[in-house]
Amino acid sequence: MSSSFPSTAPRFTEEDERREQDLLSPKERADVYEDLRGQHFVDSDTVSPQLENAFALMEEQLLMIPVEEKDAYLQALIRCPEVVATESDKHLFLCYENFDIELAAKRLVKYWETRRTIFQDKAFLPLRLENGALSPEDVD
């Protein structure tokens, strides 16, 4: 099979990609997130008052869930807050549950419990191949 690119074309390795990602500003990361996932990355500068209220109510609901039921979520908040923000966006949980605050909070907690069950010690790493929770065998 022949390629339409010359063999001398520069190659962008996973290491190159990781280095480039490390240099991105939060705004640039949000733009990339939107481009790749087709979903809006909620930025605190653009959140509506209604959505801000829903986030606050969800935080209150999360506080009411017993600690033993949300252990994985609490560990994630401590060990990898950036992963929590980017890979378990509260806005998506609220949308999925049609803005039912209680169900969205329970689903978020369940997400982290399930993630820990599946990935064990790697649950708190980003879901990516290089330096993440996934291995090449996971995606084959």
C-alpha positions as CSV (number, residue, x, y, z in Angstrom):
1,M,0.0,0.0,0.0
2,S,1.5,3.3,-1.0
3,S,1.1,6.6,0.9
4,S,0.4,9.9,-0.7
5,F,2.9,11.5,1.6
6,P,6.6,11.3,0.7
7,S,8.7,9.2,2.9
8,T,10.7,12.3,3.9
9,A,7.6,14.0,5.4
10,P,8.1,14.8,9.1
11,R,6.5,12.4,11.6
12,F,4.6,13.6,14.6
13,T,5.4,11.0,17.4
14,E,3.4,10.4,20.6
15,E,6.3,12.1,22.5
16,D,6.0,15.1,20.2
17,E,2.3,15.2,20.9
18,R,2.8,15.0,24.7
19,R,5.4,17.8,24.6
20,E,3.0,20.0,22.6
21,Q,0.1,19.2,25.0
22,D,2.2,20.2,28.0
23,L,2.7,23.7,26.4
24,L,-1.0,24.4,25.8
25,S,-2.7,27.1,27.8
26,P,-6.1,26.2,29.5
27,K,-7.9,28.0,26.7
28,E,-6.0,26.0,24.0
29,R,-6.7,22.8,25.8
30,A,-10.4,23.6,25.9
31,D,-10.4,24.4,22.2
32,V,-8.7,21.0,21.4
33,Y,-11.2,19.2,23.7
34,E,-14.1,20.8,21.8
35,D,-12.5,20.0,18.4
36,L,-11.8,16.3,19.3
37,R,-14.9,15.5,21.3
38,G,-17.5,17.7,19.7
39,Q,-18.4,18.8,23.2
40,H,-18.2,22.1,24.9
41,F,-15.6,22.3,27.6
42,V,-17.1,24.3,30.4
43,D,-14.9,27.2,31.3
44,S,-15.6,29.2,34.5
45,D,-15.5,32.4,32.5
46,T,-18.4,31.4,30.3
47,V,-20.7,29.6,32.7
48,S,-24.2,30.9,32.9
49,P,-25.7,31.7,36.3
50,Q,-28.1,28.8,36.0
51,L,-25.3,26.3,35.3
52,E,-23.3,27.8,38.1
53,N,-26.2,27.2,40.4
54,A,-26.5,23.6,39.1
55,F,-22.8,23.0,39.8
56,A,-23.2,24.4,43.3
57,L,-26.3,22.2,44.0
58,M,-24.4,19.2,42.6
59,E,-21.5,19.9,45.0
60,E,-24.0,20.0,47.9
61,Q,-25.4,16.7,46.7
62,L,-22.0,15.2,46.5
63,L,-21.4,16.2,50.1
64,M,-24.5,14.3,51.2
65,I,-23.3,11.0,49.6
66,P,-21.7,8.8,52.3
67,V,-17.9,8.8,52.2
68,E,-17.7,5.0,51.8
69,E,-19.8,5.3,48.6
70,K,-17.6,8.0,47.0
71,D,-14.1,6.8,48.0
72,A,-12.8,6.6,44.4
73,Y,-14.1,10.0,43.6
74,L,-12.5,11.5,46.7
75,Q,-9.2,9.8,45.9
76,A,-9.4,11.2,42.3
77,L,-10.0,14.7,43.6
78,I,-6.8,14.5,45.7
79,R,-4.6,12.5,43.3
80,C,-5.6,13.9,39.9
81,P,-7.9,17.0,40.0
82,E,-7.0,17.9,36.4
83,V,-8.1,14.4,35.2
84,V,-11.4,14.8,37.2
85,A,-12.0,18.2,35.6
86,T,-11.3,17.0,32.0
87,E,-12.5,13.4,32.0
88,S,-15.5,13.7,34.3
89,D,-16.9,17.1,33.5
90,K,-19.9,17.7,35.8
91,H,-21.8,19.5,33.0
92,L,-21.9,16.2,31.0
93,F,-23.3,14.3,33.9
94,L,-25.9,17.0,34.5
95,C,-26.9,16.9,30.8
96,Y,-27.1,13.1,30.7
97,E,-29.4,13.1,33.7
98,N,-31.5,15.9,32.3
99,F,-30.2,18.2,35.1
100,D,-31.5,16.0,37.9
101,I,-28.9,17.0,40.5
102,E,-29.1,13.9,42.6
103,L,-28.8,11.5,39.7
104,A,-26.0,13.4,38.2
105,A,-24.0,13.3,41.5
106,K,-24.6,9.6,41.9
107,R,-23.6,8.9,38.3
108,L,-20.4,10.9,38.8
109,V,-19.5,8.9,41.9
110,K,-20.4,5.6,40.1
111,Y,-18.2,6.7,37.2
112,W,-15.1,6.9,39.4
113,E,-16.0,3.7,41.3
114,T,-16.3,1.8,38.0
115,R,-13.2,3.4,36.6
116,R,-11.2,2.2,39.7
117,T,-12.7,-1.3,39.3
118,I,-11.6,-1.5,35.7
119,F,-8.3,0.2,35.8
120,Q,-7.3,-0.4,39.4
121,D,-4.1,1.6,40.3
122,K,-4.2,3.2,36.8
123,A,-7.7,4.6,37.4
124,F,-6.2,8.0,38.3
125,L,-4.2,8.4,35.2
126,P,-5.5,10.1,32.0
127,L,-7.3,7.7,29.6
128,R,-4.6,7.7,27.0
129,L,-2.0,5.2,25.7
130,E,1.2,7.0,26.6
131,N,1.7,7.7,30.3
132,G,-1.9,6.9,30.9
133,A,-4.3,4.2,32.1
134,L,-4.6,2.4,28.7
135,S,-2.2,-0.1,27.1
136,P,-2.1,-1.0,23.5
137,E,-3.8,-4.3,24.4
138,D,-6.7,-2.3,25.8
139,V,-7.5,-0.8,22.4
140,D,-6.9,-3.8,20.2
